[in-house]
Structure formats: C-alpha cells, structure tokens
Amino acid sequence: MYTDADVARRTEELVEASRDVLGDQVAFRGAQYDAGLAMVHCPEGHGGLGGNRGQQAIVDDILRANGVTYEDLRINPIGIGMGAPTVLAYGSEDLKAKHLRRIFTGEDIWCQLFSEPTHGSDVAGIPSRAVRDGDEWVVNGQKVWTTLAHVADFGMLLVRTDPDVPKHKGLSYFVVDMHSPGVDVRPLYQMTGEAEFNEVFLTDVRIPDTNRLGAAGDGWRVATTTLMNERVALSGPPAPRGSGPIAELLELYGERAATLDEGARAVWRDRIAGLWIDAEVVRLTNVRAAQVAMGGVPGPEGSVAKLATAELGKRMNEAVLDLSGADGLLHEPGYAPTRASTWARTRSGRFLRSRAWTIEGGTSEIMRNILGERVLGLPGDVRPDKDIPWSQIPK
Ligand SMILES: Cc1cc2nc3c(=O)[nH]c(=O)nc-3n(C[C@H](O)[C@H](O)[C@H](O)COP(=O)(O)OP(=O)(O)OC[C@H]3O[C@@H](n4cnc5c(N)ncnc54)[C@H](O)[C@@H]3O)c2cc1C
C-alpha cells in the first residue's frame, strides 16, 4: 500500500526523470502510466498503484506545479472518462494491455456507440444486432449522436445479441475498431456551428469475440458501468469555491454595473447571489460524489451531480448572455466552425452548448428518475416492456 508521501515522492521522481518530455503528451503520459501515476486507484501494471482516487490529486498538483499541461478533455475525454474504467472492470488481460496505456496517452481516441435513432433514454431497447459467426460477431445497425466518432480509433459498442429475452438481458458489449470495414461515420452539424458528433452506420462489421467486455447477454451491466462513469466525468472535478462560470458572471457584472440603473442593479445582485449559492451547493454535491466514487464504481451520486451541474450550467449561461446584452451574440474574431470543440471560446457558443448538457449522458428527466428511485426510494417509473421478450415489444 502506497502512502500519500510515497505517491508524492514517485511523482517528483517521474518529473525529474522526464524533464525533457514534460510538454510531450504521448511521451510524458506514457512515462506517467508506466510509473503507476496515471490513474493511481487502478492496479499496478495498469497505470495505477492500487491506491485511492484521492491520491490522484497529489499527482495532479505536483505535475501542474511543474508545468505539465493536461489535454485530456480536449483529446480523449470519452476514452479516459468512460473507456478506461470499463475496460479495467470487464476487459481481459489482453484488452487491458492493448488499450489502457494508449487511451491514457491519447494515441487512441475512443467514442461511445450506445444511442440509436429510435432509442436514447431507453437505450436498453436498441435494435442494432450482432450475430455470432464462429470466433466473430457480425454487426448491423445505426448509432447516432456519437461524439468524436469522426476521429475515434475505437468505440464502446452496445448491441442486441439475443432478441428473444427481455430487453436488458439480450445485449452484449464490444470494443469495436472504428477503422474496420463497414463502419461509416457521417458528421452531424450542431447549432454551435460545429460538427463534433456523428451518426455511425454499421454494415456487416466483423468484431472478434475476444473484443467482448463481459459475458454475451450481460452487456447492460457493462453499459451501466460506462454510464455511471460518464455522469461523474460530465459533472467534472470539484472546482475551487467561486470559480468557473460564476466567476465569469461576477466579473461581467463588475464591467456592466455602471451601465445599469439602480433598479436593474438590485435585480442583478439578487439573481447573481442566488446563482452563487446554487453554484456552491452544486460544488459541494460534486465534492461528495467524488468522495463516494473514491471507494470504487460511482453510484447514483454521479447522476445527482450530473443533474445539478447541467441544470445550473444552463441557468448560468443564460444569465451571462442576458447580462452581456446584444454583445453576447457576437462571435469573437477568428471564430470558425470546425470539427473541433471551439464553442467554449465565445459566450454565445457556451450558451448554445449548455443546452446539450441536460441531454447528453442521460437527460435531466432520466437523472431525476434515478434520483427518485435510487436515492429517495420513490416508486419506480412505469416500465411495461421490462419483462417481455424484446422481439415481442410493439415497435
Ligand atoms: C451533445 C451530445 C452528445 C452526445 N454524445 C453521445 C455519444 O457520444 N454516444 C451516445 O451513445 N449518445 C450520445 N448522445 C445521445 C444522448 O445520450 C441522448 O440524446 C439522450 O440519452 C436522450 O436520448 P434521445 O435524444 O433519444 O431522447 P429521448 O429518449 O427520445 O427523450 C425525449 C424526451 O423525453 C424524455 N423522456 C424519455 N424517457 C423518459 C422517462 N422514462 N421519464 C421521463 N422523461 C423521459 C427525455 O428526458 C427527453 O426530454 C449525445 C447527446 C448530446 C446532446
């Protein structure tokens, strides 16, 4: 068992030994993985030291103090936030050895192939099929809203392998090579002007059985691990008090206050104070979710944090745009719609993108269902199709 002091010492040794590659994402992060400092809570040999998630903060603080720039969110958010924990929980040793290090360095980009045109919230009802053929599975179907599929090397694929059992029981989960024949990725253009997610058509795509995560028919359980990690990833790490969008709003108020009359200033002060308090409550909720998640697989706390973060984010961006007035609609010079996330550079881009926060990774209504059922113990949602074979559900 490594103490906090051991973790700190190992991190300082890593920095010393890698001085000349600190700014090189692949080389440095490869060395970080090999030193067990990539995901400290993971087992030794798989990027970790078998420690706890809290010890990662020790590593991150030392690296940041030494000028190591993290590009995780820009480069491989889905691989790091969702792919790695799922491979770690359900992958064979071969899959772990093949994927975990390359996910962490960003050499392989990952995407999540769950949602389909007919099934998003009710993803357990998806119709895309995989049929076994010897040592392989042959997949046909369509996915949609697949973030980063246009640059992805691997995807987490949920498909139906047995249509004659209830919907949650006939799913299987695979790692699919996005460069396989039959994978056709087409961009979807968003209201932010970008196209960072896609529809993905799968036609006779062959996947080796060795790429399966979990047992055939047990894909729902594996998918749940991915989704729980997604919600923690989407709610983000706990930020310092008063930082982030609320800091921007306060700064903007400082700039604009002189242009407002006394009545408007009083209304804005009231609105900002309310948002500040909500931001602090959400921050503390995220701290609690992160602490619970330290113990292992994240639970419903991640869904609560995701719900609160997304809804507050929407209100915060509305306030920023309201206070900006017409200026808030302007794009900064140099803004160009591209297939990369540039929305964050403009106020209007952030406002438009924040609408998606309450949809991606499970809508706010679904998060409220989870909160109601799993935290408050309220009666469950109505699910008339839960126990009948999927093939008999009216389509
Ligand atoms: C920016 C963005 C990125 C995304 N990236 C990915 C990705 O990388 N991979 C991927 O697989 N998917 C991705 N998605 C898809 C996302 O997971 C789905 O959009 C989401 O789960 C909702 O599904 P849906 O769009 O089919 O809406 P629907 O499920 O059709 O829902 C429509 C409305 O009905 C409500 N509703 C549905 N069921 C219930 C219920 N039981 N109780 C109460 N209300 C209900 C919903 O809340 C919603 O308001 C992304 C979505 C967005 C917006």
The ligand as a Tripos MOL2 file, in Angstrom:
@<TRIPOS>MOLECULE
LIG
   53    58     1     0     0
SMALL
NO_CHARGES

@<TRIPOS>ATOM
      1 C1        -24.0570   16.7910  -27.1210 C.3       1 LIG1
      2 C2        -24.4960   15.3570  -27.1090 C.ar      1 LIG1
      3 C3        -23.5420   14.3610  -27.1920 C.ar      1 LIG1
      4 C4        -23.9280   13.0260  -27.1770 C.ar      1 LIG1
      5 N1        -22.9490   12.0620  -27.2980 N.ar      1 LIG1
      6 C5        -23.3120   10.7710  -27.3180 C.ar      1 LIG1
      7 C6        -22.3180    9.7500  -27.5120 C.ar      1 LIG1
      8 O1        -21.1180   10.0330  -27.6470 O.2       1 LIG1
      9 N2        -22.7140    8.4640  -27.5610 N.ar      1 LIG1
     10 C7        -24.0190    8.0930  -27.4180 C.ar      1 LIG1
     11 O2        -24.2890    6.9150  -27.4430 O.2       1 LIG1
     12 N3        -25.0010    9.0420  -27.2470 N.ar      1 LIG1
     13 C8        -24.6700   10.3570  -27.2010 C.ar      1 LIG1
     14 N4        -25.6340   11.3270  -27.0580 N.ar      1 LIG1
     15 C9        -27.0450   10.9210  -27.0100 C.3       1 LIG1
     16 C10       -27.6990   11.0730  -25.6540 C.3       1 LIG1
     17 O3        -27.2700   10.0660  -24.7770 O.3       1 LIG1
     18 C11       -29.2220   11.0080  -25.9120 C.3       1 LIG1
     19 O4        -29.5530   12.1500  -26.6800 O.3       1 LIG1
     20 C12       -30.0010   11.0080  -24.6250 C.3       1 LIG1
     21 O5        -29.8160    9.8160  -23.9210 O.3       1 LIG1
     22 C13       -31.5090   11.2120  -24.8800 C.3       1 LIG1
     23 O6        -31.9800   10.3410  -25.8300 O.3       1 LIG1
     24 P1        -32.8530   10.8630  -27.0650 P.3       1 LIG1
     25 O7        -32.1190   12.0090  -27.6890 O.co2     1 LIG1
     26 O8        -33.1770    9.7020  -27.9160 O.co2     1 LIG1
     27 O9        -34.1840   11.4580  -26.4250 O.3       1 LIG1
     28 P2        -35.4580   10.6250  -25.9590 P.3       1 LIG1
     29 O10       -35.0330    9.4460  -25.1700 O.co2     1 LIG1
     30 O11       -36.3210   10.3780  -27.1570 O.co2     1 LIG1
     31 O12       -36.1670   11.6470  -24.9770 O.3       1 LIG1
     32 C14       -37.0270   12.6960  -25.4310 C.3       1 LIG1
     33 C15       -37.5880   13.4160  -24.2120 C.3       1 LIG1
     34 O13       -38.3890   12.5050  -23.4190 O.3       1 LIG1
     35 C16       -37.9200   12.4600  -22.0840 C.3       1 LIG1
     36 N5        -38.0420   11.1100  -21.5420 N.ar      1 LIG1
     37 C17       -37.6870    9.9520  -22.1620 C.ar      1 LIG1
     38 N6        -37.9160    8.8960  -21.3490 N.ar      1 LIG1
     39 C18       -38.4220    9.3910  -20.1860 C.ar      1 LIG1
     40 C19       -38.8350    8.7990  -18.9490 C.ar      1 LIG1
     41 N7        -38.7850    7.4800  -18.7700 N.pl3     1 LIG1
     42 N8        -39.2760    9.6290  -17.9770 N.ar      1 LIG1
     43 C20       -39.3260   10.9820  -18.1540 C.ar      1 LIG1
     44 N9        -38.9530   11.5980  -19.3080 N.ar      1 LIG1
     45 C21       -38.4920   10.8120  -20.3060 C.ar      1 LIG1
     46 C22       -36.4530   12.8770  -22.1620 C.3       1 LIG1
     47 O14       -35.9920   13.3920  -20.9440 O.3       1 LIG1
     48 C23       -36.4900   13.9220  -23.2760 C.3       1 LIG1
     49 O15       -36.8780   15.1800  -22.7500 O.3       1 LIG1
     50 C24       -25.2830   12.6790  -27.0620 C.ar      1 LIG1
     51 C25       -26.2610   13.6870  -26.9630 C.ar      1 LIG1
     52 C26       -25.8690   15.0120  -26.9940 C.ar      1 LIG1
     53 C27       -26.9200   16.0800  -26.9130 C.3       1 LIG1
@<TRIPOS>BOND
     1     1     2 1
     2     2     3 ar
     3     2    52 ar
     4     3     4 ar
     5     4     5 ar
     6     4    50 ar
     7     5     6 ar
     8     6     7 ar
     9     6    13 1
    10     7     8 2
    11     7     9 ar
    12     9    10 ar
    13    10    11 2
    14    10    12 ar
    15    12    13 ar
    16    13    14 ar
    17    14    15 1
    18    14    50 ar
    19    15    16 1
    20    16    17 1
    21    16    18 1
    22    18    19 1
    23    18    20 1
    24    20    21 1
    25    20    22 1
    26    22    23 1
    27    23    24 1
    28    24    25 2
    29    24    26 1
    30    24    27 1
    31    27    28 1
    32    28    29 2
    33    28    30 1
    34    28    31 1
    35    31    32 1
    36    32    33 1
    37    33    34 1
    38    33    48 1
    39    34    35 1
    40    35    36 1
    41    35    46 1
    42    36    37 ar
    43    36    45 ar
    44    37    38 ar
    45    38    39 ar
    46    39    40 ar
    47    39    45 ar
    48    40    41 1
    49    40    42 ar
    50    42    43 ar
    51    43    44 ar
    52    44    45 ar
    53    46    47 1
    54    46    48 1
    55    48    49 1
    56    50    51 ar
    57    51    52 ar
    58    52    53 1
@<TRIPOS>SUBSTRUCTURE
     1 LIG1         1 GROUP 0 **** ****
